[in-house]
Amino acid sequence: MLWGCFAAGGTGALHKIDGTMRKGNYVDILKQLKTSVRKLNLGHKWVFQMDNGPKHTSKVVAKLLKDNKVKVLECPSQSPDLNPIYNLWAELKKCVRARRPTNLTQLHQLCQKEWAKIQFVEGYLNHWTQVKQFKGNATKY
């Protein structure tokens, strides 16, 4: 499993999680979030988006975000159509699949290399338009 972050200017860190992501893994990752914020030159005016999964909304995560003054975008539960990370995961899968890794080490290395190369997916504006057109219902994305 991978966890990654990005902004309009590019990708931030990509973290490998062995097994299932738990709130402890998520807390460890969030403790390193400021490194990506600096890499992406976001300054102080940025908003963090995540889904409403249990590990994301746990008390320990909420405290960490509050203590670090991280502004979080409120979004409805189960709204993958509005989360641009899904576009990036699809792009990463396409790029890595084309390179045909033969073992887990190579897979992880290729994921890191390809993640660093990804630019914000141009089709995302089309995505928003389609979500609006379908009045929030599922889209082809």
N, C-alpha and C positions, 0 to 999 in steps of 0.2 A: 504494500500500500504506500502511496505517496501523498504528501501534503505540499502544496505550493501556494505562492502568493504572487501577485502581479499588480501593476498599475498601467495606466495608458502608455507610459514610456518604456515598458518592458517587464521582464520577469524578475522576481526576487528569488529567495531561497526555495529549494526543493528538498524536502526531507523524506527520507525513507523510514517507514514504520514497519517493524517486524511484527507480523500477526495482526490482530485487531487494534484499531486506534481506541485508546481509552482516554479518560480525562487527564490522567497523569502524563501521557504522551503529548496531549494537546497543550497542557500547561508548559511543558518543557519547550515545545515549539514556539509558543507565544512569548516565552522569555527571550527568544532570539529575534522576534519580529522587528525590533528597532534597527537591527543590522540591515534588513531588507529595506526599511524606510529610508535609511541613510543612502544605501546603494542606489535607490530609485530617485534620490533627490526630492523627496516629498515635502521636506520642511515640517512645519507643525500643522498644516491644514490638510489633513487626510482623514478619510473615514474607512473603517474596517468593515468588510462585509463577510458574513458567514451564514450558514443555514442554521436552523433552529434545532439541530440534533441535540440529544441529551448531553453529550460531552461538551458541546458548545455553550449550553445554557446552565451548566452546573454552577453551584455557588462558588467553588474555588476558582473557576474561570472568570465568573462575573467579578469577583474580588480583584483578581489579577488585572483585568482590563480597567476597572475603576481606579485601582491604585496607581496604574501607569497612565491614567488619563487618556485612554484609547476611546475615541468616539466610534460607536458601533452603529451601522445602518440597520434600522429596524426593518425587518421584512417578514412577510407572512410565512408560516410553516409550509413545507412541501412546495416551494416555488422554484424548481430548477430552471423553468423557462426564463426567469429573470436573473439568473446567476451566470455571469459571463465565464466563470471558471470552467463550466462544462464545455464551452467552445474550445478552450485551451487544452483540456484533457483530450478532446477528440483530435486536435491538431498534433499533440504529443504522441498519441497512439499511432496516428498515421505515419509520422516521421520515424518513429522507432521501429514500427513493423516493416517499413521499407528497408531498414538496415539489417534486419534478420538476426537478432542476437541469438546466441546458441546456449547461453547459461545465465544464471541469475546475476553474477558479477558483471558480465557484459551488458545485460539488460539495464542494470542500475547505472553503469557508466554512460550508456547511450541516452538514457533518460535525462541525466544531468546535462550532457552536451546539447541535446536537442532542446531541452527546456530553456537553456541559456540563449538559444538562437531565435526562439519564437517571438514574433512581433504580435501586437494586439490584433486579433482576428478582425479583418475588415468587414466581414458580413454581420457584425454584431448590431449595427443600426437596422439592418433588414430584420434581424431577430426581434428587436423591440417593436418595429412596425407590425410584424406579424402577430406578436402577442396582443397588441392593441386591437388589430383587426379581428382576432379570434376572441376578443373580450376576456382575456385571461385563461382561456381554455388551452389545451395542449396544442403545440405547433409542430412543424416538421423538424425543428431543431431539437 
